[in-house]
Amino acid sequence: MDHFLAIAISFMVLVAPIPLISWLIERKERKKREEYDRWLEEQIRLAHERRRQAYIDALLRQSMQNYAKPKKPGVYWWDFLGVSKDASKDEINRAYKQKAMVMHPDKGGSDRMMASLNKARELGLRGK
């Protein structure tokens, strides 16, 4: 009986911890994979954010080139808004909202550009 007990004890000491050790190793590797996956997702998110910001910056540069500096002195309000001279109030307001989404200071525009846009809208609505 003592011999059987000795074999049982040696089995528990030598063999039983092997699954536990392998489980701990797998757990550590799983944590590393999860950490890498989180890092990779963050890098992908940042790349998309940079691409989106670059696209917005390009739109703003194009917008500022087209509207910040008039090509000739005395640009008319309908040219600035991008509507015809005899545009309706709805068309003027729609054009104003589209330009305001790009030129607003919170969207990367300047106060001066927004003031010019407001002035053009006022002039257009006053004539109607």
C-alpha positions as protocol buffer text, in pm:
chain_id: "A"
residue {
  index: 1
  type: MET
  ca { x: 0 y: 0 z: 0 }
}
residue {
  index: 2
  type: ASP
  ca { x: 285 y: 240 z: 78 }
}
residue {
  index: 3
  type: HIS
  ca { x: 428 y: 170 z: -262 }
}
residue {
  index: 4
  type: PHE
  ca { x: 96 y: 265 z: -427 }
}
residue {
  index: 5
  type: LEU
  ca { x: 78 y: 582 z: -219 }
}
residue {
  index: 6
  type: ALA
  ca { x: 432 y: 677 z: -321 }
}
residue {
  index: 7
  type: ILE
  ca { x: 345 y: 627 z: -688 }
}
residue {
  index: 8
  type: ALA
  ca { x: 27 y: 835 z: -650 }
}
residue {
  index: 9
  type: ILE
  ca { x: 214 y: 1117 z: -476 }
}
residue {
  index: 10
  type: SER
  ca { x: 492 y: 1118 z: -736 }
}
residue {
  index: 11
  type: PHE
  ca { x: 229 y: 1127 z: -1013 }
}
residue {
  index: 12
  type: MET
  ca { x: 57 y: 1425 z: -851 }
}
residue {
  index: 13
  type: VAL
  ca { x: 386 y: 1608 z: -803 }
}
residue {
  index: 14
  type: LEU
  ca { x: 539 y: 1535 z: -1143 }
}
residue {
  index: 15
  type: VAL
  ca { x: 256 y: 1489 z: -1394 }
}
residue {
  index: 16
  type: ALA
  ca { x: -45 y: 1680 z: -1260 }
}
residue {
  index: 17
  type: PRO
  ca { x: 114 y: 2029 z: -1288 }
}
residue {
  index: 18
  type: ILE
  ca { x: 183 y: 1982 z: -1663 }
}
residue {
  index: 19
  type: PRO
  ca { x: -174 y: 2073 z: -1774 }
}
residue {
  index: 20
  type: LEU
  ca { x: -172 y: 2364 z: -1532 }
}
residue {
  index: 21
  type: ILE
  ca { x: 159 y: 2491 z: -1669 }
}
residue {
  index: 22
  type: SER
  ca { x: 42 y: 2452 z: -2029 }
}
residue {
  index: 23
  type: TRP
  ca { x: -282 y: 2635 z: -1941 }
}
residue {
  index: 24
  type: LEU
  ca { x: -83 y: 2921 z: -1788 }
}
residue {
  index: 25
  type: ILE
  ca { x: 138 y: 2941 z: -2097 }
}
residue {
  index: 26
  type: GLU
  ca { x: -166 y: 2943 z: -2328 }
}
residue {
  index: 27
  type: ARG
  ca { x: -328 y: 3212 z: -2115 }
}
residue {
  index: 28
  type: LYS
  ca { x: -15 y: 3428 z: -2134 }
}
residue {
  index: 29
  type: GLU
  ca { x: 5 y: 3382 z: -2512 }
}
residue {
  index: 30
  type: ARG
  ca { x: -367 y: 3463 z: -2547 }
}
residue {
  index: 31
  type: LYS
  ca { x: -317 y: 3783 z: -2348 }
}
residue {
  index: 32
  type: LYS
  ca { x: -26 y: 3878 z: -2577 }
}
residue {
  index: 33
  type: ARG
  ca { x: -240 y: 3812 z: -2886 }
}
residue {
  index: 34
  type: GLU
  ca { x: -528 y: 4016 z: -2744 }
}
residue {
  index: 35
  type: GLU
  ca { x: -292 y: 4300 z: -2658 }
}
residue {
  index: 36
  type: TYR
  ca { x: -147 y: 4291 z: -3011 }
}
residue {
  index: 37
  type: ASP
  ca { x: -498 y: 4284 z: -3160 }
}
residue {
  index: 38
  type: ARG
  ca { x: -596 y: 4590 z: -2954 }
}
residue {
  index: 39
  type: TRP
  ca { x: -277 y: 4769 z: -3064 }
}
residue {
  index: 40
  type: LEU
  ca { x: -342 y: 4679 z: -3428 }
}
residue {
  index: 41
  type: GLU
  ca { x: -703 y: 4800 z: -3411 }
}
residue {
  index: 42
  type: GLU
  ca { x: -583 y: 5128 z: -3261 }
}
residue {
  index: 43
  type: GLN
  ca { x: -325 y: 5170 z: -3540 }
}
residue {
  index: 44
  type: ILE
  ca { x: -592 y: 5104 z: -3803 }
}
residue {
  index: 45
  type: ARG
  ca { x: -826 y: 5354 z: -3636 }
}
residue {
  index: 46
  type: LEU
  ca { x: -550 y: 5615 z: -3628 }
}
residue {
  index: 47
  type: ALA
  ca { x: -466 y: 5554 z: -3995 }
}
residue {
  index: 48
  type: HIS
  ca { x: -832 y: 5602 z: -4090 }
}
residue {
  index: 49
  type: GLU
  ca { x: -846 y: 5917 z: -3878 }
}
residue {
  index: 50
  type: ARG
  ca { x: -532 y: 6055 z: -4046 }
}
residue {
  index: 51
  type: ARG
  ca { x: -670 y: 5974 z: -4390 }
}
residue {
  index: 52
  type: ARG
  ca { x: -1002 y: 6139 z: -4302 }
}
residue {
  index: 53
  type: GLN
  ca { x: -822 y: 6446 z: -4167 }
}
residue {
  index: 54
  type: ALA
  ca { x: -604 y: 6467 z: -4480 }
}
residue {
  index: 55
  type: TYR
  ca { x: -919 y: 6454 z: -4695 }
}
residue {
  index: 56
  type: ILE
  ca { x: -1082 y: 6730 z: -4489 }
}
residue {
  index: 57
  type: ASP
  ca { x: -766 y: 6939 z: -4508 }
}
residue {
  index: 58
  type: ALA
  ca { x: -756 y: 6900 z: -4886 }
}
residue {
  index: 59
  type: LEU
  ca { x: -1120 y: 7009 z: -4912 }
}
residue {
  index: 60
  type: LEU
  ca { x: -1053 y: 7309 z: -4691 }
}
residue {
  index: 61
  type: ARG
  ca { x: -746 y: 7409 z: -4893 }
}
residue {
  index: 62
  type: GLN
  ca { x: -947 y: 7386 z: -5213 }
}
residue {
  index: 63
  type: SER
  ca { x: -1231 y: 7581 z: -5056 }
}
residue {
  index: 64
  type: MET
  ca { x: -1001 y: 7852 z: -4927 }
}
residue {
  index: 65
  type: GLN
  ca { x: -832 y: 7882 z: -5267 }
}
residue {
  index: 66
  type: ASN
  ca { x: -1170 y: 7922 z: -5432 }
}
residue {
  index: 67
  type: TYR
  ca { x: -1341 y: 8151 z: -5182 }
}
residue {
  index: 68
  type: ALA
  ca { x: -1100 y: 8312 z: -4937 }
}
residue {
  index: 69
  type: LYS
  ca { x: -937 y: 8538 z: -5194 }
}
residue {
  index: 70
  type: PRO
  ca { x: -1166 y: 8675 z: -5462 }
}
residue {
  index: 71
  type: LYS
  ca { x: -1025 y: 8639 z: -5812 }
}
residue {
  index: 72
  type: LYS
  ca { x: -1131 y: 8987 z: -5902 }
}
residue {
  index: 73
  type: PRO
  ca { x: -1234 y: 9286 z: -5693 }
}
residue {
  index: 74
  type: GLY
  ca { x: -1606 y: 9321 z: -5639 }
}
residue {
  index: 75
  type: VAL
  ca { x: -1709 y: 8955 z: -5645 }
}
residue {
  index: 76
  type: TYR
  ca { x: -2086 y: 8934 z: -5644 }
}
residue {
  index: 77
  type: TRP
  ca { x: -2273 y: 8756 z: -5367 }
}
residue {
  index: 78
  type: TRP
  ca { x: -2420 y: 8498 z: -5606 }
}
residue {
  index: 79
  type: ASP
  ca { x: -2070 y: 8405 z: -5728 }
}
residue {
  index: 80
  type: PHE
  ca { x: -1950 y: 8368 z: -5370 }
}
residue {
  index: 81
  type: LEU
  ca { x: -2243 y: 8144 z: -5280 }
}
residue {
  index: 82
  type: GLY
  ca { x: -2224 y: 7958 z: -5610 }
}
residue {
  index: 83
  type: VAL
  ca { x: -2583 y: 8028 z: -5718 }
}
residue {
  index: 84
  type: SER
  ca { x: -2738 y: 8215 z: -6007 }
}
residue {
  index: 85
  type: LYS
  ca { x: -2820 y: 8585 z: -5977 }
}
residue {
  index: 86
  type: ASP
  ca { x: -3195 y: 8518 z: -5972 }
}
residue {
  index: 87
  type: ALA
  ca { x: -3178 y: 8227 z: -5719 }
}
residue {
  index: 88
  type: SER
  ca { x: -3469 y: 8171 z: -5482 }
}
residue {
  index: 89
  type: LYS
  ca { x: -3443 y: 8208 z: -5105 }
}
residue {
  index: 90
  type: ASP
  ca { x: -3438 y: 7829 z: -5068 }
}
residue {
  index: 91
  type: GLU
  ca { x: -3147 y: 7797 z: -5310 }
}
residue {
  index: 92
  type: ILE
  ca { x: -2958 y: 8074 z: -5132 }
}
residue {
  index: 93
  type: ASN
  ca { x: -3013 y: 7912 z: -4792 }
}
residue {
  index: 94
  type: ARG
  ca { x: -2915 y: 7568 z: -4925 }
}
residue {
  index: 95
  type: ALA
  ca { x: -2594 y: 7708 z: -5078 }
}
residue {
  index: 96
  type: TYR
  ca { x: -2521 y: 7896 z: -4756 }
}
residue {
  index: 97
  type: LYS
  ca { x: -2556 y: 7581 z: -4546 }
}
residue {
  index: 98
  type: GLN
  ca { x: -2327 y: 7382 z: -4775 }
}
residue {
  index: 99
  type: LYS
  ca { x: -2058 y: 7650 z: -4769 }
}
residue {
  index: 100
  type: ALA
  ca { x: -2098 y: 7703 z: -4393 }
}
residue {
  index: 101
  type: MET
  ca { x: -2025 y: 7336 z: -4330 }
}
residue {
  index: 102
  type: VAL
  ca { x: -1681 y: 7389 z: -4485 }
}
residue {
  index: 103
  type: MET
  ca { x: -1606 y: 7748 z: -4385 }
}
residue {
  index: 104
  type: HIS
  ca { x: -1724 y: 7743 z: -4023 }
}
residue {
  index: 105
  type: PRO
  ca { x: -1441 y: 7806 z: -3772 }
}
residue {
  index: 106
  type: ASP
  ca { x: -1525 y: 7483 z: -3588 }
}
residue {
  index: 107
  type: LYS
  ca { x: -1478 y: 7292 z: -3915 }
}
residue {
  index: 108
  type: GLY
  ca { x: -1140 y: 7448 z: -3992 }
}
residue {
  index: 109
  type: GLY
  ca { x: -1247 y: 7768 z: -4165 }
}
residue {
  index: 110
  type: SER
  ca { x: -1180 y: 8119 z: -4042 }
}
residue {
  index: 111
  type: ASP
  ca { x: -1397 y: 8387 z: -3888 }
}
residue {
  index: 112
  type: ARG
  ca { x: -1328 y: 8612 z: -4186 }
}
residue {
  index: 113
  type: MET
  ca { x: -1451 y: 8351 z: -4433 }
}
residue {
  index: 114
  type: MET
  ca { x: -1766 y: 8294 z: -4227 }
}
residue {
  index: 115
  type: ALA
  ca { x: -1829 y: 8668 z: -4205 }
}
residue {
  index: 116
  type: SER
  ca { x: -1799 y: 8696 z: -4584 }
}
residue {
  index: 117
  type: LEU
  ca { x: -2040 y: 8407 z: -4625 }
}
residue {
  index: 118
  type: ASN
  ca { x: -2292 y: 8568 z: -4387 }
}
residue {
  index: 119
  type: LYS
  ca { x: -2264 y: 8898 z: -4573 }
}
residue {
  index: 120
  type: ALA
  ca { x: -2325 y: 8725 z: -4908 }
}
residue {
  index: 121
  type: ARG
  ca { x: -2632 y: 8550 z: -4767 }
}
residue {
  index: 122
  type: GLU
  ca { x: -2770 y: 8875 z: -4627 }
}
residue {
  index: 123
  type: LEU
  ca { x: -2722 y: 9051 z: -4958 }
}
residue {
  index: 124
  type: GLY
  ca { x: -2890 y: 8767 z: -5143 }
}
residue {
  index: 125
  type: LEU
  ca { x: -3190 y: 8749 z: -4909 }
}
residue {
  index: 126
  type: ARG
  ca { x: -3226 y: 9127 z: -4895 }
}
residue {
  index: 127
  type: GLY
  ca { x: -3267 y: 9147 z: -5271 }
}
residue {
  index: 128
  type: LYS
  ca { x: -3552 y: 8895 z: -5262 }
}
